[in-house]
Amino acid sequence: MDLAIQLIAAAMSAGTPLLLAALGGILSERSGIIQLGAEGLMLMGAVVACLTFIGSESIPLTLLAVVAVTAALGLLHAFMCVTLRANQIMAGLALTLFGGGLSAYLGRSVSGLPLPGTMPRIHLDWLEPVPAIGRLFAHLDILTWFSFALVAALHLLIHKTSWGLHLKAVGDNPATADVMGIRVQALRYAYVVAGAALIGLAGGYMLLVYTPSWTEGMTAGKGWIAVALIIFARWNPLRALFCSYFFGALDMIGFRIQLIGSDIPPYFLKMIPYVVTVFVLMYLGWRNRNKPSGTPEALGIPYIREQRF
């Protein structure tokens, strides 16, 4: 029982950055813009968090800086995809390469330096006596609680509000949405920028909670796993929660196997989440080959308004 609780707690810690990044990608792709820049945005969020926190030792200022910088990169991405109508796959890959290179340059001065603190935790002492649940939820950090609230908020937004209907309309049929008076370009800009900020927070979480020291390429492909999680979750925030923790558990299983002194090379253990990602994608593609994929119908297709007033 203790081992199971420890594994679930570790999965939650490892899965939270994946969850935040997946939620950001869902917002962007629900509006019709492919988000392949998650890896670069996470790296930029991590390096900005490191630089700001070492300089200011203020968590609120650090989170604000992460959101501001990655939202600005999201604005650039939106400008390329929505206004310039650039190829969205190429724009996302360019954002990843740009974020990876710029983060490596900015992080040279702080590489390996320990942080002056960590993300504050919310201590719910009254919850500790509750079996299992108390040990899991009594001392979680702020961003983990924020991710829970965000999943609920996005689920309600997408499925229970008129704003969610507008988002679905823009992602499925922007021409019809435009005729109905919905500002397609403005909504796409808003959701791409908001999504980029959430992905940046995922990188900030990795630095402030998961790995409290900057190293070049510290995300190690987790941005790409987040992209795959969007597909696994079928663009649904609630499913993204469980998928993220599942892959967080896979990551932790490899780490636990190393701790017990297994003879398996650590390089193979680190491959577990990525290998499973490939096989799950293959399985889902085969299982759902005759079913609707749930993909927004206008995903990746630039919207060109025929007549402007």
Secondary structure, DSSP 4 states (H G I P E B T S, - for coil): -HHHHHHHHHHHHHHHHHHHHHHHHHHHHHTT-----HHHHHHHHHHHHHHHHHHH--HHHHHHHHHHHHHHHHHHHHIIIIIS---HHHHHHHHHHHHHHHHHHHGGGGTTPBPS----EEE-GGGTTSTTHHHHHTEEEHHHHHHHHHHHHHHHHHHHSHHHHHHHHHHH-HHHHHHTT--HHHHHHHHHHHHHHHHHHHHHHIIIII--B--TTTTTTHHHHHHHHHHHTTT-HHHHHHHHHHHHHHHHHHHHHHHTT-SS-HHHHHTHHHHHHHHHHHHHHHHTTTS-----TTTTPPP--S---
